[in-house]
């Protein structure tokens, strides 16, 4: 019998790790562009997991390698770039709030592509969650603009990819060790990430100035802890507790992100917090 407290411990750890990711992205963006922060994040995470990749490739069943590599791109590579580009125009706290829609997309993707049965109560939860989203998009402290909405939609695309990834792992990879999934998926991302770093001129910018070192360090910490370790813990949670419980880490992530945003001087009003509560109410009803 699995110990429930271990599931909750993993739940808390992943909330803190991923809730802190948004402010680390902001720190990286102070000296690096969005593509450099994202690719440095992915490549540093991949390098940490690379020593485990060889043995993982040998133990993974035939036919599963392609699926695992796909999860790497859906759950890590593309979302990393989407979030970084979005945070060039929106606050890290808002990105954390929008990330709370992941469980709703987990349900919708499960319905439309994985033949999951969803009762009426879940659909009501989805509608409430999206109502909170619409409220958030029109509740900015400054006059709303299509640019603001457009960059917010990048985060939504990332949450759709997250929802797809969770369903794929639960359906096809439940019998494979979390470390093997993470090691193989990240090893496939290393060359694309380094390629982006090269063509964005990152290696020509390397210097010892405090600002640059801080930005690069934040991006590397984001990759090692926020991506490599975070993904490993999350995959473990999916396999132990299932996709619905795992996706509910989104309850805790926005509050950690809000806390960091406030400490960094970002403006988060009562309206934005109210929108977060509406979104989480929808998530709760959808997952109840």
C-alpha positions in Angstrom: 0.0 0.0 0.0 1.4 3.3 -1.0 2.1 5.9 1.7 -0.2 8.8 1.1 2.1 11.3 2.9 4.8 10.6 0.2 2.3 11.8 -2.5 1.6 15.0 -0.5 5.3 15.6 0.1 6.0 15.3 -3.7 3.0 17.6 -4.2 4.4 20.3 -1.9 7.9 20.0 -3.4 6.7 20.4 -6.9 4.6 23.4 -6.0 7.6 25.2 -4.5 9.9 24.3 -7.4 7.5 25.3 -10.2 6.0 28.2 -8.3 9.5 29.7 -8.1 10.1 29.1 -11.8 8.3 32.2 -13.0 10.4 34.7 -11.0 13.6 32.9 -12.1 12.5 33.4 -15.7 12.1 37.1 -15.0 15.6 37.3 -13.4 17.1 35.6 -16.5 15.3 38.0 -18.9 17.0 41.0 -17.3 20.2 40.3 -19.3 19.3 37.5 -21.7 16.6 37.3 -24.4 13.7 34.9 -24.1 15.1 32.3 -26.4 18.4 32.3 -24.5 16.8 31.9 -21.1 14.6 29.0 -22.4 17.3 27.2 -24.2 19.8 27.6 -21.3 17.1 26.3 -19.0 16.5 23.2 -21.2 20.2 22.5 -21.9 21.3 22.8 -18.3 18.5 20.4 -17.2 19.5 18.0 -20.0 23.2 18.0 -19.0 22.3 17.1 -15.5 20.2 14.1 -16.6 22.5 13.0 -19.5 24.6 10.6 -17.4 21.4 8.5 -16.8 20.4 8.5 -20.5 22.5 5.6 -21.7 21.2 3.0 -19.2 17.7 4.4 -19.6 17.8 3.8 -23.4 18.7 0.2 -22.8 15.9 -0.5 -20.3 13.0 1.3 -22.1 10.8 -1.1 -24.1 10.9 -1.0 -27.8 8.3 1.4 -29.3 8.3 3.6 -26.2 11.4 5.8 -27.1 9.6 7.9 -29.6 6.7 8.6 -27.2 9.2 9.6 -24.5 11.0 12.0 -26.8 7.6 13.5 -27.7 6.8 14.1 -24.1 10.1 16.0 -23.8 9.1 18.4 -26.5 5.5 18.8 -25.3 6.2 18.9 -21.6 9.5 20.8 -21.5 10.9 22.3 -24.7 8.1 24.2 -26.3 6.5 25.4 -22.9 9.9 26.7 -21.8 10.0 29.0 -24.9 6.3 30.0 -24.7 6.6 31.0 -21.0 9.8 33.0 -21.5 8.4 34.9 -24.5 5.2 35.6 -22.6 7.1 37.0 -19.6 8.7 39.6 -21.8 5.3 41.4 -21.7 3.4 40.0 -18.7 4.3 39.7 -15.0 5.6 36.4 -13.6 2.6 36.4 -11.1 0.1 36.6 -13.9 1.9 33.7 -15.7 1.7 31.7 -12.6 -2.1 32.3 -12.4 -2.6 31.4 -16.0 -0.7 28.2 -15.4 -3.5 27.2 -13.0 -5.6 26.2 -16.1 -3.4 23.1 -16.7 -5.9 20.7 -14.9 -8.7 22.0 -17.1 -6.8 21.3 -20.2 -5.8 17.9 -18.8 -9.5 17.1 -18.7 -10.3 18.5 -22.1 -7.5 16.8 -23.8 -8.4 13.5 -22.1 -12.0 13.9 -23.4 -11.2 14.7 -27.0 -8.1 12.6 -27.6 -8.0 9.9 -24.9 -11.7 8.9 -24.7 -12.0 10.0 -21.1 -15.5 10.1 -19.7 -16.4 13.5 -18.1 -19.6 14.0 -16.2 -21.6 17.2 -16.2 -20.1 18.5 -13.0 -16.6 18.5 -14.5 -17.9 20.5 -17.5 -19.3 23.1 -15.2 -15.9 23.3 -13.5 -14.2 23.8 -16.9 -16.7 26.6 -17.7 -16.1 28.3 -14.4 -12.3 28.1 -14.8 -12.5 29.6 -18.3 -14.8 32.4 -17.0 -12.0 33.2 -14.5 -9.5 33.3 -17.3 -11.6 35.7 -19.3 -12.0 38.0 -16.2 -8.2 37.9 -15.7 -7.5 38.9 -19.3 -9.6 42.0 -19.1 -8.6 42.9 -15.5 -5.1 44.3 -16.1 -3.9 47.3 -14.1 -3.3 49.1 -17.4 -5.6 49.5 -20.3 -6.1 46.1 -21.9 -4.4 45.6 -25.3 -4.3 42.9 -27.9 -0.6 42.6 -27.3 -1.2 41.7 -23.6 -3.8 39.2 -24.5 -1.6 37.7 -27.3 1.3 37.1 -24.9 -1.1 35.7 -22.3 -2.3 33.2 -24.9 1.2 31.9 -25.2 0.9 30.7 -21.6 -2.4 29.1 -22.5 -0.8 27.2 -25.4 1.9 25.9 -22.9 -0.8 24.7 -20.5 -2.5 22.8 -23.4 0.8 21.1 -24.1 1.2 20.3 -20.4 -2.3 18.7 -20.4 -1.5 16.7 -23.4 1.8 15.5 -21.9 0.1 14.4 -18.6 -2.4 12.3 -20.5 0.3 10.7 -22.7 2.4 9.7 -19.7 -0.5 8.3 -17.8 -1.7 6.3 -20.8 1.5 5.1 -22.4 4.4 5.4 -19.9 3.0 4.4 -16.5 5.2 1.3 -16.3 8.5 3.1 -17.0 10.7 4.6 -14.3 10.4 8.4 -13.9 14.2 8.8 -14.1 14.3 6.9 -17.4 11.5 9.0 -18.9 13.2 12.2 -17.8 16.7 11.1 -18.9 15.7 10.0 -22.4 13.4 12.9 -23.1 15.9 15.5 -22.0 18.8 13.9 -23.9 16.8 14.5 -27.0 16.4 18.2 -26.2 20.1 18.9 -25.6 21.2 19.5 -29.2 18.1 21.6 -30.2 18.6 23.8 -27.1 22.4 24.3 -27.7 21.6 25.1 -31.3 19.3 27.9 -30.2 21.9 29.2 -27.9 24.5 29.3 -30.7 22.3 31.0 -33.2 21.1 33.6 -30.7 24.7 34.6 -30.0 24.7 33.5 -26.4 28.3 32.2 -26.4 29.6 35.5 -27.8 27.9 37.3 -24.9 29.5 35.3 -22.1 31.2 37.6 -19.6 31.9 38.1 -15.9 29.7 41.1 -15.2 27.5 40.7 -12.1 24.2 41.3 -14.0 25.0 38.8 -16.7 26.2 36.1 -14.2 23.0 36.6 -12.2 20.8 36.2 -15.2 22.7 33.2 -16.5 22.8 31.6 -13.0 19.0 32.1 -12.6 18.4 30.4 -15.9 20.7 27.5 -15.0 19.0 27.0 -11.6 15.7 27.1 -13.5 16.9 24.3 -15.7 18.6 22.1 -13.0 16.0 22.5 -10.3 12.9 23.9 -12.0 13.1 21.6 -15.1 15.2 18.5 -14.5 14.4 17.9 -10.8 10.9 19.3 -11.1 10.1 17.0 -14.1 11.5 14.0 -12.3 9.4 14.7 -9.2 6.3 15.4 -11.3 6.6 12.2 -13.3 7.0 10.3 -10.0 3.8 11.9 -8.7 1.9 11.1 -11.9 2.8 7.4 -11.6 2.0 7.3 -7.9 -1.1 9.3 -7.7 -2.5 9.6 -11.2 -3.0 12.5 -13.7 -5.8 14.3 -11.9 -4.1 14.6 -8.5 -0.8 15.4 -10.1 -2.2 18.2 -12.2 -3.7 19.7 -9.1 -0.2 21.0 -8.1 -1.6 23.9 -10.0 -3.5 24.9 -6.9 -0.3 25.6 -5.0 1.9 26.9 -7.9 0.1 30.3 -8.4 0.3 31.2 -4.7 4.0 30.6 -4.7 4.3 32.6 -7.9 2.2 35.4 -6.4 4.4 35.5 -3.3 7.6 35.8 -5.4 6.0 38.4 -7.6 5.0 40.6 -4.7 8.5 40.3 -3.2 9.9 41.4 -6.6 7.7 44.5 -6.6 5.1 43.3 -9.2 1.7 44.8 -8.9 -1.0 42.2 -8.2 -4.4 43.7 -7.4 -7.4 42.2 -5.6 -9.1 41.7 -8.9 -6.3 39.4 -10.1 -6.5 37.5 -6.9 -10.2 37.2 -7.2 -9.8 35.8 -10.8 -7.3 33.3 -9.5 -9.8 32.1 -6.9 -12.5 31.7 -9.6 -10.1 29.7 -11.8 -9.2 27.5 -8.8 -12.9 27.0 -7.9 -13.4 25.7 -11.5 -10.4 23.5 -11.2 -11.7 22.1 -7.9 -15.1 21.3 -9.3 -13.7 19.8 -12.4 -11.4 17.5 -10.3 -13.8 16.8 -7.4 
